[in-house]
């Protein structure tokens, strides 16, 4: 599946809140969307997530279902066209479910 990265504002969320969100992501995963990882700084109120999803539209709708919106210019969703592996720039490996 294609890879995506999203950025979110998480003002006032604690470590425990983010842990609950991760748990919800894992419970809601399906053959169309899978959370790979979350990178978070609760002090600055920012979270970046890495995903595998069938496509952008499916991921946005899935996030809405989980009460996570992409709003404004500070939050975004990006398809990953290339990534670095060691010293090389490669096309992301896509696992077929």
WOKA-V167008 format. One record per backbone hydrogen bond with DSSP energy under -0.5 kcal/mol. NH is the residue of the N-H (numbers start at 1). CO is the residue of the C=O. Records with the same first field share a line. If there is no record, write none. Layout:
BEGIN
NH = CO / CO
END
This chain:
BEGIN
2 = 53
4 = 51
5 = 78
6 = 49
7 = 76
8 = 47
10 = 45
13 = 10
18 = 14
19 = 15
20 = 16
21 = 17
22 = 18
23 = 19
24 = 20
25 = 21
26 = 22
27 = 23
28 = 24
29 = 25
30 = 33
34 = 52
36 = 50
37 = 50
39 = 48
41 = 46
45 = 41
46 = 41
47 = 8
48 = 39
49 = 6
50 = 37
51 = 4
52 = 34
53 = 2
54 = 32
59 = 55
60 = 56
61 = 57
62 = 58
63 = 59
64 = 60
65 = 61
66 = 62
67 = 64
68 = 63
69 = 67
71 = 69
75 = 71
76 = 7
78 = 5
80 = 3
81 = 79
83 = 90
85 = 88
88 = 85
90 = 83 / 88
95 = 93
97 = 95
END
